[in-house]
């Protein structure tokens, strides 16, 4: 009997071992099927043509864990080409799935395309949106929540929050997105937004029913993203403090705030405890730094209460200095884990030698009487053949030329040249990028494919002496950062993710009018260890239609 039991136990162990090997071989898959259509929604008192996903606006929330395989089959039922980009997802070795016009041919009307990507070694709060033209102004966006894997400690999980909510805040224009595009094509600005929406609702519709219900004494996680196209927003809740715990995929020091500025494209997580007298309270998002301020109010209700919200509304902060000081207060939590069990602070970015400094200046000008934006005198345009495909198939002639933009901006911020703007970065080098914004309005800049350290910001023009003010210890690792008016912001990162990656303004009229460049990062090994081959289902357009595939990258060693 003992021998039989031993054999059974041994057999069970073998089965479990085999299952463990399978689990290690490939991470779990999550499958989504999206039908993308237009629909009409009453927003800000006006019927609006909105981009819906499976009839919803905002679109479905993607809930996943680090390293899950995300498969999204997108059916484009619009009358225009379509792409989705996954704001903050690094797509390790896989810029093919980044969903930008420079990396992927568009999904044509009445066709479909399947994205497959991983939040590889990532956790945090992100969102997706359509990246073609001005479609972002019509909705089509939704939240992405990436949770830590089991057994990876979370610094605010003892006990865990009672619930986890996504709060998508953004400005809103009541003009159709195609009308906004025609305005820009005619050389005009999109102007100021008509209002603000929270989770796809605004005005009286937003206040008609509670957005969330809280149990007294419980703590909740709110993942707040600014999904708008122009305005920075201040976020606050009547009578409640907020504890910042995560910023764009990094755990932060848990400082307490009455309100938070959330700039376009930025995401953060806060903990809110229902520690006030039971009743209704307003959750408020209001525009910053623009005349004719707009706001939206949503109701947070304590369970079982019918008391109306307090009459006194929390006032937004005023001025730039408040926002700058708050931004400088955000700090990386050096002792907590993120997607991996080792502490975030075990990566000592401040001790790495800088191999190159790229100084980039925001440019604005007129060409044939029409407004354009760019960087360092170059205004980007997307060619018919995406620059990543042209590079992969070695047919860049007639599509784009590398390094039209130098590492130092022109002495005079003069005429703009409208060309595809692609620069190169040597694989695995540690580079400092300095953004200067001479404009009177704030800019918000995003880098695909990476997280970087926002080490410094200051007024006026940057100089090497400004490095003495850098935070070289606990700057937050993130993917989007603001540049205040007539100011500079400096970031540092290691270019260890091979691919073609967009650097762009989140202020979408600036992006549409050319404020973007791509960074080509090529591994000299041309190995599958560093970058995937073009996927079998990749769409083709422009010069690469009908061309034979290039030789495969070498197998990983």
WONOR-V592793 format. One record per pair of residues at least 4 apart in sequence whose C-alpha atoms are under 6 Angstrom apart, sorted by sequence separation. I is the first residue (numbers start at 0). J is the second residue. If there is no record, write none. Layout:
# WONOR-V592793
i->(I I)
j->(J J)
This chain:
# WONOR-V592793
i->(12 41 51 183 196 201 245 336 365 373 389 395 470 507 510 527 540 41 51 98 129 182 183 196 200 245 336 365 373 389 390 482 509 539 40 41 52 129 244 245 286 336 364 365 372 389 482 504 40 95 244 286 335 336 364 39 285 334 363 39 244 285 363 38 39 243 284 333 362 504 38 128 242 243 284 333 362 503 37 128 242 283 362 503 37 84 127 242 283 361 362 502 36 37 84 127 241 282 360 362 455 502 36 83 126 241 281 282 360 454 501 502 35 82 126 240 281 359 454 501 35 126 240 281 500 34 125 280 500 33 34 247 280 402 499 33 124 172 247 279 399 401 402 454 499 171 172 246 279 401 453 123 170 171 245 452 498 82 122 171 235 245 278 452 497 81 122 170 171 234 244 277 452 497 80 81 122 170 234 244 451 527 80 169 233 243 278 450 451 459 526 527 80 169 233 242 279 450 459 525 526 527 528 80 168 232 241 242 278 279 280 450 458 527 79 168 232 241 279 457 526 78 167 231 241 457 77 167 231 456 76 231 446 456 75 76 375 445 455 497 75 445 455 75 444 454 74 75 227 444 454 74 443 453 73 87 225 226 377 378 379 380 381 443 452 28 32 73 137 225 376 377 378 379 380 442 452 27 28 29 30 31 32 33 34 35 36 72 73 86 136 225 379 442 451 26 35 36 72 86 224 379 441 451 71 85 134 224 441 71 84 133 223 237 441 70 84 223 237 440 70 83 222 236 439 69 83 222 236 438 69 82 83 133 221 235 438 68 69 82 221 235 358 436 437 68 220 234 357 358 436 67 81 220 234 436 66 219 233 435 66 219 232 233 435 65 66 218 232 434 447 218 232 434 447 65 217 231 232 433 446 65 165 166 167 169 217 230 231 433 446 65 161 162 163 164 165 166 167 168 169 170 216 432 445 160 161 168 169 215 216 432 445 160 431 444 431 444 430 443 444 430 443 429 429 428 427 428 427 426 427 426 356 358 359 360 354 355 356 357 358 359 360 361 353 354 356 353 252 251 252 251 252 60 64 251 58 59 60 61 62 63 64 65 250 57 58 60 64 57 64 50 212 214 49 50 51 210 211 212 213 214 49 50 209 210 212 213 209 212 206 205 426 421 423 420 421 422 423 424 426 421 194 195 195 387 349 124 123 122 379 378 379 372 372 373 371 372 373 57 331 372 56 330 331 330 331 330 384 43 383 42 43 186 186 151 147 122 121 120 247 264 263 229 228 228 102 101 101 102 90 89 89 87 92 94 91 92 104 104 104 92 92 93 92)
j->(16 45 55 187 200 205 249 340 369 377 393 399 474 511 514 531 544 46 56 103 134 187 188 201 205 250 341 370 378 394 395 487 514 544 46 47 58 135 250 251 292 342 370 371 378 395 488 510 47 102 251 293 342 343 371 47 293 342 371 48 253 294 372 48 49 253 294 343 372 514 49 139 253 254 295 344 373 514 49 140 254 295 374 515 50 97 140 255 296 374 375 515 50 51 98 141 255 296 374 376 469 516 51 98 141 256 296 297 375 469 516 517 51 98 142 256 297 375 470 517 52 143 257 298 517 52 143 298 518 52 53 266 299 421 518 53 144 192 267 299 419 421 422 474 519 192 193 267 300 422 474 145 192 193 267 474 520 105 145 194 258 268 301 475 520 105 146 194 195 258 268 301 476 521 105 106 147 195 259 269 476 552 106 195 259 269 304 476 477 485 552 553 107 196 260 269 306 477 486 552 553 554 555 108 196 260 269 270 306 307 308 478 486 555 108 197 261 270 308 486 555 108 197 261 271 487 108 198 262 487 108 263 478 488 108 109 408 478 488 530 109 479 489 110 479 489 110 111 263 480 490 111 480 490 111 125 263 264 415 416 417 418 419 481 490 67 71 112 176 264 415 416 417 418 419 481 491 67 68 69 70 71 72 73 74 75 76 112 113 126 176 265 419 482 491 67 76 77 113 127 265 420 482 492 113 127 176 266 483 114 127 176 266 280 484 114 128 267 281 484 115 128 267 281 484 115 129 268 282 484 116 129 130 180 268 282 485 116 117 130 269 283 406 484 485 117 269 283 406 407 485 117 131 270 284 486 117 270 284 486 118 271 284 285 487 118 119 271 285 487 500 272 286 488 501 120 272 286 287 488 501 121 221 222 223 225 273 286 287 489 502 122 218 219 220 221 222 223 224 225 226 227 273 489 502 218 219 226 227 273 274 490 503 219 490 503 491 504 491 504 505 492 505 492 493 493 493 494 494 494 495 495 430 432 433 434 429 430 431 432 433 434 435 436 429 430 432 430 330 330 331 331 332 141 145 332 140 141 142 143 144 145 146 147 332 140 141 143 147 141 148 137 299 301 137 138 139 298 299 300 301 302 138 139 298 299 301 302 299 302 297 297 520 516 518 516 517 518 519 520 522 518 293 294 295 499 471 247 248 248 513 513 515 509 512 513 512 513 514 199 473 514 199 473 474 474 475 475 541 201 541 201 202 369 370 340 338 338 338 338 477 505 505 506 506 507 385 385 386 387 448 448 449 478 496 498 496 497 538 539 540 529 530 531 531)
